[in-house]
């Protein structure tokens, strides 16, 4: 049994139509408008709704952060790397490659930001990394249900494959020789991020076309990986918007 939970997570999964739903459990004591809308959405597409005690929902979700909604679904269907490459949402590709992010809340936050920044999709490794669980879906506010996510066996090989497709690879590393805003991101590119505490593996680092860093001006030497991802992704968005605006003026 696979469960996703939280109002946004379940709502977005219903919209995305990427999972098969067995049924949706809802807290008996909730009668607000948001829950009523979700009940109506389920009934429109023939998904059974069960009204349960919160203790039962807590057990299904594995925690109490479900907001009174838990859905029993099929597992997340992952994409191929080619699907991510082909899912370009603007003039230039933007792919996020994660080299072993293990915390599900970090993965969820990165997925949410990647979707908001217009990324093609996200690439994660099959082993020693978080997959798309109910916790990740909740942390992503349902973005995981819309964004193509590829699971690959080898991140360094994937970086090579992206380069073979004329996609420039930009690794984020605290010892990077350029600051993150010194690169011109008006190109097809992939942002490569390392694991919490460990950063990028040496082989992955060597494969990247660029290594960039975020200046740290305080006492703490590094940022949380999801925060670092957001900073660089929105620098990419900013640069591309500036170029589009300038092209529009001309």
C-alpha positions as CSV (number, residue, x, y, z in Angstrom):
1,X,0.0,0.0,0.0
2,X,1.3,3.5,-1.0
3,X,-0.1,6.5,0.8
4,X,0.2,10.2,0.0
5,X,-1.2,12.8,2.4
6,X,-2.1,16.4,2.8
7,X,-4.7,18.5,1.0
8,X,-2.4,20.0,-1.7
9,X,-0.6,16.7,-2.3
10,X,-3.8,14.7,-2.9
11,X,-5.4,17.5,-4.9
12,X,-2.4,17.8,-7.2
13,X,-2.2,14.1,-7.6
14,X,-5.8,14.0,-8.7
15,X,-5.2,16.7,-11.2
16,X,-2.0,15.1,-12.6
17,X,-3.7,11.7,-13.2
18,X,-0.4,10.0,-12.8
19,X,-1.4,7.6,-10.1
20,X,-4.2,5.0,-9.7
21,X,-6.3,5.8,-6.6
22,X,-7.8,3.0,-4.5
23,X,-9.6,5.4,-2.2
24,X,-9.2,8.6,-0.2
25,X,-9.6,8.7,3.6
26,X,-10.7,11.9,5.2
27,X,-11.1,12.9,8.9
28,X,-14.7,12.6,10.1
29,X,-14.5,15.8,12.1
30,X,-13.4,18.1,9.2
31,X,-16.2,19.8,7.4
32,X,-14.5,22.9,5.9
33,X,-14.7,24.1,2.3
34,X,-11.3,22.8,1.2
35,X,-12.2,19.3,2.2
36,X,-15.6,19.5,0.6
37,X,-14.0,20.5,-2.7
38,X,-11.7,17.6,-2.5
39,X,-14.6,15.2,-1.8
40,X,-16.3,16.6,-4.9
41,X,-13.2,16.2,-7.0
42,X,-12.9,12.5,-5.9
43,X,-16.6,11.8,-6.6
44,X,-16.4,13.4,-10.1
45,X,-13.8,10.9,-11.2
46,X,-15.2,7.9,-9.3
47,X,-12.7,7.6,-6.4
48,X,-14.3,6.3,-3.2
49,X,-14.1,8.5,-0.1
50,X,-14.0,7.0,3.4
51,X,-14.5,9.0,6.6
52,X,-12.1,7.9,9.3
53,X,-10.9,8.7,12.8
54,X,-7.7,10.8,12.9
55,X,-5.9,8.0,14.7
56,X,-6.5,5.8,11.7
57,X,-5.2,8.5,9.3
58,X,-2.2,9.0,11.6
59,X,-1.4,5.3,11.3
60,X,-1.8,5.3,7.5
61,X,0.4,8.4,7.0
62,X,2.9,7.5,9.6
63,X,2.6,10.9,11.2
64,X,0.0,13.5,12.1
65,X,0.9,16.0,9.3
66,X,-1.8,14.8,6.9
67,X,-4.3,17.7,7.4
68,X,-7.1,15.1,7.6
69,X,-6.5,13.6,4.2
70,X,-4.7,10.4,3.2
71,X,-5.0,8.7,-0.2
72,X,-4.2,5.1,-0.9
73,X,-2.6,5.0,-4.4
74,X,-0.2,3.3,-6.7
75,X,3.5,4.0,-6.4
76,X,5.0,7.1,-8.1
77,X,5.8,6.3,-11.7
78,X,9.3,7.5,-12.6
79,X,10.4,8.8,-16.0
80,X,13.3,8.0,-18.2
81,X,16.1,10.5,-18.6
82,X,14.9,11.1,-22.2
83,X,11.5,12.1,-20.9
84,X,13.1,14.8,-18.7
85,X,15.3,16.1,-21.5
86,X,12.4,16.4,-23.8
87,X,10.1,18.1,-21.3
88,X,11.5,21.6,-22.0
89,X,9.2,24.3,-20.7
90,X,10.8,27.4,-22.2
91,X,13.4,28.4,-24.7
92,X,16.2,26.7,-22.8
93,X,16.3,23.4,-20.9
94,X,16.7,23.5,-17.1
95,X,17.3,20.1,-15.5
96,X,18.0,19.5,-11.8
97,X,20.3,16.6,-11.0
98,X,20.6,15.4,-7.4
99,X,23.7,13.5,-6.5
100,X,22.4,11.6,-3.4
101,X,20.0,13.9,-1.5
102,X,18.8,11.7,1.3
103,X,16.4,13.9,3.4
104,X,12.8,13.6,2.1
105,X,12.0,17.1,3.2
106,X,14.9,18.5,1.2
107,X,13.9,16.5,-1.9
108,X,10.3,17.7,-1.6
109,X,11.4,21.3,-1.2
110,X,13.7,21.0,-4.2
111,X,11.0,19.5,-6.3
112,X,8.6,22.3,-5.4
113,X,11.2,25.0,-6.3
114,X,12.2,23.2,-9.5
115,X,8.6,23.1,-10.7
116,X,8.1,26.8,-9.8
117,X,11.2,27.7,-11.7
118,X,10.0,26.0,-14.8
119,X,12.5,23.1,-14.8
120,X,12.1,20.3,-17.3
121,X,12.4,17.8,-14.4
122,X,14.6,16.3,-11.8
123,X,17.0,13.4,-11.9
124,X,17.7,11.3,-8.8
125,X,19.9,8.2,-8.2
126,X,18.3,4.8,-7.6
127,X,20.4,4.1,-4.5
128,X,21.5,5.9,-1.3
129,X,19.0,8.7,-2.0
130,X,15.5,9.7,-1.1
131,X,12.7,8.6,-3.5
132,X,9.3,10.1,-3.9
133,X,7.5,9.0,-0.8
134,X,4.4,10.4,0.9
135,X,6.6,12.7,2.9
136,X,8.3,14.0,-0.2
137,X,5.0,14.5,-1.9
138,X,3.7,16.5,1.1
139,X,6.9,18.6,1.3
140,X,6.7,19.4,-2.4
141,X,3.0,20.5,-2.0
142,X,2.1,18.2,-4.8
143,X,4.8,19.4,-7.3
144,X,6.2,15.8,-7.4
145,X,3.0,14.8,-9.1
146,X,3.5,17.2,-12.1
147,X,7.2,17.2,-12.5
148,X,9.0,14.5,-14.6
149,X,11.4,12.7,-12.2
150,X,13.9,10.2,-13.6
151,X,15.7,7.6,-11.5
152,X,19.1,6.6,-12.8
153,X,21.8,4.1,-11.8
154,X,24.8,6.4,-12.1
155,X,24.8,10.2,-11.7
156,X,28.3,10.7,-13.3
157,X,27.3,8.8,-16.4
158,X,24.0,10.8,-16.5
159,X,26.1,14.0,-16.5
160,X,28.0,12.7,-19.5
161,X,24.7,11.8,-21.2
162,X,23.4,15.3,-20.7
163,X,26.6,16.8,-22.1
164,X,26.2,14.5,-25.1
165,X,22.8,16.1,-25.6
166,X,24.4,19.6,-25.7
167,X,23.2,20.4,-22.2
168,X,25.8,22.3,-20.1
169,X,26.3,21.0,-16.6
170,X,26.7,23.3,-13.7
171,X,27.8,21.8,-10.4
172,X,27.2,23.6,-7.1
173,X,30.3,23.2,-4.9
174,X,31.6,25.3,-2.0
175,X,35.0,25.3,-3.7
176,X,33.7,26.3,-7.1
177,X,35.9,28.7,-9.0
178,X,33.0,31.0,-10.1
179,X,30.2,32.4,-8.1
180,X,26.8,31.1,-9.0
181,X,25.7,34.4,-10.7
182,X,28.9,34.7,-12.8
183,X,27.5,32.1,-15.3
184,X,25.3,33.0,-18.3
185,X,22.4,30.6,-17.9
186,X,20.8,31.5,-21.3
187,X,21.7,28.0,-22.6
188,X,20.4,24.5,-22.1
189,X,21.7,23.6,-18.7
190,X,21.5,21.2,-15.8
191,X,22.1,22.2,-12.2
192,X,23.9,19.4,-10.3
193,X,23.5,19.4,-6.5
194,X,25.3,17.2,-4.0
195,X,24.1,15.4,-0.9
196,X,23.6,16.9,2.5
197,X,27.0,17.4,4.3
198,X,28.9,15.5,1.6
199,X,28.4,17.6,-1.5
200,X,29.1,16.3,-5.0
201,X,31.0,13.1,-5.4
202,X,34.5,13.8,-6.8
203,X,33.8,12.0,-10.1
204,X,30.6,13.9,-10.6
205,X,32.4,17.1,-9.9
206,X,35.1,16.4,-12.5
207,X,32.4,15.7,-15.1
208,X,30.7,19.1,-14.7
209,X,31.4,21.8,-17.2
210,X,31.3,24.5,-14.5
211,X,31.6,24.5,-10.7
212,X,30.0,27.4,-9.0
213,X,29.7,28.5,-5.4
214,X,27.4,30.7,-3.3
215,X,29.3,33.3,-1.3
216,X,29.0,32.7,2.5
217,X,29.4,36.0,4.4
218,X,28.6,34.8,7.9
219,X,30.0,32.3,10.3
220,X,28.2,29.2,9.0
221,X,30.1,27.7,6.1
222,X,27.3,26.3,4.0
223,X,23.6,26.3,3.2
224,X,20.9,23.7,3.3
225,X,20.8,22.0,-0.1
226,X,17.2,23.0,-0.8
227,X,17.9,26.6,0.0
228,X,21.0,26.6,-2.2
229,X,19.0,25.0,-5.0
230,X,16.4,27.8,-4.7
231,X,19.0,30.5,-4.8
232,X,20.6,29.2,-8.0
233,X,17.4,28.2,-9.7
234,X,16.0,31.7,-9.3
235,X,19.2,33.3,-10.6
236,X,18.6,31.2,-13.7
237,X,15.0,32.4,-13.9
238,X,16.1,36.0,-13.4
239,X,18.7,35.9,-16.1
240,X,16.3,34.3,-18.6
241,X,13.5,36.8,-17.8
242,X,15.9,39.7,-18.3
243,X,16.9,38.4,-21.7
244,X,13.3,37.8,-22.7
245,X,12.4,41.3,-21.6
246,X,15.3,42.8,-23.6
247,X,14.3,40.8,-26.7
248,X,10.7,42.0,-26.3
249,X,11.9,45.7,-26.2
250,X,13.9,45.3,-29.4
